[in-house]
């Protein structure tokens, strides 16, 4: 019985996709970027980590503010 290579089932990343990943990963929601690239969330995270990409400070601060505001709205509804 012949072995099936795992890599033969994987979709190779194109140069354009990699450029998009490098350009947009730091400032874009990973789930949205995965959808745009037609990749799984895990594939985008793995490739970003492999290239040493991280979310920008501004992006992370925006997430924090958004989460904090959402929490304040919930707590005001409970009163």
ZADO-1210 file (C-alpha; in nm, 4 decimals, padded with zeros to 6 digits):
<atoms>
<atom x="00.0000" y="00.0000" z="00.0000" code="UNK" pos="1"/>
<atom x="00.1476" y="00.3366" z="-00.1046" code="UNK" pos="2"/>
<atom x="00.1979" y="00.6129" z="00.1457" code="UNK" pos="3"/>
<atom x="00.0125" y="00.9321" z="00.0829" code="UNK" pos="4"/>
<atom x="00.2236" y="01.2375" z="00.1438" code="UNK" pos="5"/>
<atom x="00.0614" y="01.4898" z="00.3753" code="UNK" pos="6"/>
<atom x="00.2102" y="01.7759" z="00.1763" code="UNK" pos="7"/>
<atom x="00.0367" y="01.6652" z="-00.1421" code="UNK" pos="8"/>
<atom x="-00.2978" y="01.7459" z="00.0200" code="UNK" pos="9"/>
<atom x="-00.1874" y="02.0889" z="00.1402" code="UNK" pos="10"/>
<atom x="-00.2571" y="02.3950" z="-00.0639" code="UNK" pos="11"/>
<atom x="00.0706" y="02.5754" z="-00.1312" code="UNK" pos="12"/>
<atom x="00.0951" y="02.9433" z="-00.0416" code="UNK" pos="13"/>
<atom x="00.1434" y="03.1746" z="-00.3381" code="UNK" pos="14"/>
<atom x="00.3781" y="03.4712" z="-00.3314" code="UNK" pos="15"/>
<atom x="00.0750" y="03.7018" z="-00.3482" code="UNK" pos="16"/>
<atom x="-00.0867" y="03.5316" z="-00.0466" code="UNK" pos="17"/>
<atom x="00.2356" y="03.5581" z="00.1523" code="UNK" pos="18"/>
<atom x="00.2680" y="03.9274" z="00.0660" code="UNK" pos="19"/>
<atom x="-00.0927" y="03.9831" z="00.1748" code="UNK" pos="20"/>
<atom x="-00.0248" y="03.7960" z="00.4985" code="UNK" pos="21"/>
<atom x="00.2863" y="04.0030" z="00.5751" code="UNK" pos="22"/>
<atom x="00.1105" y="04.3295" z="00.4921" code="UNK" pos="23"/>
<atom x="-00.2248" y="04.2692" z="00.6630" code="UNK" pos="24"/>
<atom x="-00.1654" y="04.0292" z="00.9542" code="UNK" pos="25"/>
<atom x="-00.0409" y="04.2947" z="01.1989" code="UNK" pos="26"/>
<atom x="-00.3529" y="04.5120" z="01.1609" code="UNK" pos="27"/>
<atom x="-00.6309" y="04.2736" z="01.0548" code="UNK" pos="28"/>
<atom x="-00.8506" y="04.0308" z="01.2454" code="UNK" pos="29"/>
<atom x="-00.7037" y="03.6859" z="01.1806" code="UNK" pos="30"/>
<atom x="-01.0433" y="03.5294" z="01.1156" code="UNK" pos="31"/>
<atom x="-01.1226" y="03.7894" z="00.8477" code="UNK" pos="32"/>
<atom x="-00.7798" y="03.7508" z="00.6912" code="UNK" pos="33"/>
<atom x="-00.8209" y="03.3719" z="00.6808" code="UNK" pos="34"/>
<atom x="-01.1517" y="03.4146" z="00.5005" code="UNK" pos="35"/>
<atom x="-00.9978" y="03.6616" z="00.2549" code="UNK" pos="36"/>
<atom x="-00.7103" y="03.4217" z="00.1792" code="UNK" pos="37"/>
<atom x="-00.9341" y="03.1144" z="00.1622" code="UNK" pos="38"/>
<atom x="-00.7336" y="02.9497" z="00.4407" code="UNK" pos="39"/>
<atom x="-00.8184" y="02.8080" z="00.7786" code="UNK" pos="40"/>
<atom x="-00.7619" y="03.0169" z="01.0878" code="UNK" pos="41"/>
<atom x="-00.4972" y="02.7695" z="01.2016" code="UNK" pos="42"/>
<atom x="-00.3121" y="02.7880" z="00.8692" code="UNK" pos="43"/>
<atom x="-00.2930" y="03.1673" z="00.8876" code="UNK" pos="44"/>
<atom x="-00.1775" y="03.1624" z="01.2508" code="UNK" pos="45"/>
<atom x="00.0852" y="02.8982" z="01.1794" code="UNK" pos="46"/>
<atom x="00.2240" y="03.0784" z="00.8746" code="UNK" pos="47"/>
<atom x="00.2293" y="03.4127" z="01.0577" code="UNK" pos="48"/>
<atom x="00.4197" y="03.2548" z="01.3459" code="UNK" pos="49"/>
<atom x="00.6618" y="03.0930" z="01.1048" code="UNK" pos="50"/>
<atom x="00.7367" y="03.4345" z="00.9527" code="UNK" pos="51"/>
<atom x="00.7633" y="03.5956" z="01.2965" code="UNK" pos="52"/>
<atom x="00.4607" y="03.8175" z="01.2366" code="UNK" pos="53"/>
<atom x="00.2793" y="03.9713" z="01.5313" code="UNK" pos="54"/>
<atom x="-00.0225" y="04.1908" z="01.5767" code="UNK" pos="55"/>
<atom x="00.0619" y="04.5597" z="01.5940" code="UNK" pos="56"/>
<atom x="00.0431" y="04.7467" z="01.9226" code="UNK" pos="57"/>
<atom x="-00.2306" y="04.9730" z="01.7801" code="UNK" pos="58"/>
<atom x="-00.4385" y="04.6689" z="01.6790" code="UNK" pos="59"/>
<atom x="-00.4037" y="04.5094" z="02.0227" code="UNK" pos="60"/>
<atom x="-00.4936" y="04.8348" z="02.1988" code="UNK" pos="61"/>
<atom x="-00.8019" y="04.8702" z="01.9794" code="UNK" pos="62"/>
<atom x="-00.9103" y="04.5176" z="02.0783" code="UNK" pos="63"/>
<atom x="-00.8603" y="04.6020" z="02.4449" code="UNK" pos="64"/>
<atom x="-01.0708" y="04.9192" z="02.4175" code="UNK" pos="65"/>
<atom x="-01.3425" y="04.7322" z="02.2293" code="UNK" pos="66"/>
<atom x="-01.3541" y="04.4548" z="02.4920" code="UNK" pos="67"/>
<atom x="-01.3525" y="04.7050" z="02.7786" code="UNK" pos="68"/>
<atom x="-01.6402" y="04.9014" z="02.6235" code="UNK" pos="69"/>
<atom x="-01.8388" y="04.5829" z="02.5662" code="UNK" pos="70"/>
<atom x="-01.7867" y="04.4891" z="02.9304" code="UNK" pos="71"/>
<atom x="-01.9076" y="04.8302" z="03.0469" code="UNK" pos="72"/>
<atom x="-02.2233" y="04.8007" z="02.8374" code="UNK" pos="73"/>
<atom x="-02.3004" y="04.4610" z="02.9909" code="UNK" pos="74"/>
<atom x="-02.2485" y="04.5795" z="03.3462" code="UNK" pos="75"/>
<atom x="-02.4731" y="04.8851" z="03.2948" code="UNK" pos="76"/>
<atom x="-02.7554" y="04.6595" z="03.1657" code="UNK" pos="77"/>
<atom x="-02.7440" y="04.4487" z="03.4846" code="UNK" pos="78"/>
<atom x="-02.8274" y="04.7448" z="03.7076" code="UNK" pos="79"/>
</atoms>
